[in-house]
Structure formats: C-alpha cells, structure tokens
Amino acid sequence: MASTSSRVPNPNGKLVQVFDSDEESEVMVVRGLLESSGIDCDVSNLEAPQNILPGVGGVVILVREEDAEAARAIIEAARRSAGQDATEEPSPAE
C-alpha cells in the first residue's frame, strides 16, 4: 500500500511556483488537474495559515523544477479551453 506522502514533492528538492490565486477553490481545481496529469504538487499559503485565517492572503501551487514547464503548459491549455467554452455561441434552438 503506497503512503500518501509519496505524492508530495520532496521538500529538499527545488520547488517552483506555477500558479497562484486568492481563491482557494480555484487552486484546488488546478491542483486536481495537475495531479490527474501525473504531476505531484504542493499547495502553500502566501501569508496566513488557511486553517487559522481562511481567505487571508493567497495560495500558490508548487511543483518540482523538472515538472514546472509541463505544469504551466497544462494550466495554459485548461485556460484556453475554458476561454473557448465561454466565447462559443450557443446553438439556436428551433
């Protein structure tokens, strides 16, 4: 049985920030996207511990340096896809 700690990047390795937001829910969606693509990531609060002061400060996603380029590409592809969905005109219902 694999431990859950194997999914968290090595804290002694170099971690790179690939995403940030003031909205924790947005960060959780991006985290799920990256993890479903096989990229291990860690979520860190910029200013205040969210379990003590929820909503204060921002939240960032960190990945291993060697995964940063792929993570950014995945995030950008998701943004483009979401943008296309928002600009598509609905089909007229007749």
N, C-alpha and C positions, 0 to 999 in steps of 0.2 A: 504494500500500500504506500503510495507516494505521499510525502508530507506536503502541507500547503506552503511551507517555507521555500520549497524548491521553485515556486512560481514567482518569487520576489527576487529582483536583481540583487546580486552580491553587493552589500553596502561598501565593500572595499574597492570595488571596480568603479570606473569613471561613469557617472550618470549624466545624461544630457536632458535638458528641458525641451520637450517637443510640443507642449500645449499648455495653455493657462486660461483660466476663466474665473469670474467672480461667482459663477453659478455652479455649485457642487453637482447638481443633477447633470449638467452638460458634460462635466469632467467624467462622471460615471459612465455616460453613454460612450464617450471617446475611449475610455479605459476598456469597456467591453468590446468595442470594435477592434482595438489593438490586440487584446488577449485572444479574441476569436481568430485573429490572423496569426497567432503564434508568437506574438511579441510580448515578453514579460515587461511589466511596468509597475511603477510605484507612484502613489499619489501623495503629495506633500502640501501642507498648508503654508502660505507665504507669511502670514502674520500671526494668527491666533489659532490655537488648537480648536478644531470644529466641534469636538465633543464638549468643550467648555464654553466657547463663544461661537455658536453656529452662525454662519453668514458674515462673520467679520474677517476681512482680508480676502485673498484669492486662493485658488487651489491650482496646483501645477501637476502635470504628468511628467515623470522622469523615466527614461529608458536607458539601456546600455548604449554606450557610444557607438558600438558597431551596428545597433538596430535603429539609430536615430534617422538615417536617411529613409529607410523603408517605412518607419512610423510616420514621418512627415508626408510621404507620398500617399499613404493610406488615408491620413486625415484630409489631405487636399482633395483626393478623389471623392471622399464622402461629402466634402463641402460642395464640390462641383455637382455631384449627383443631387444633393439637396437643393441647390440653386436651380438646376434644370427642372426639377419637380415643381418648384414654386412658380416658374415662369411659363410652364406649359399651359396652354389654354384648354379648358375642359371641352370635351366634345359636345356639340349641341344635341340636346335631347329632343327628338321629334316624336 
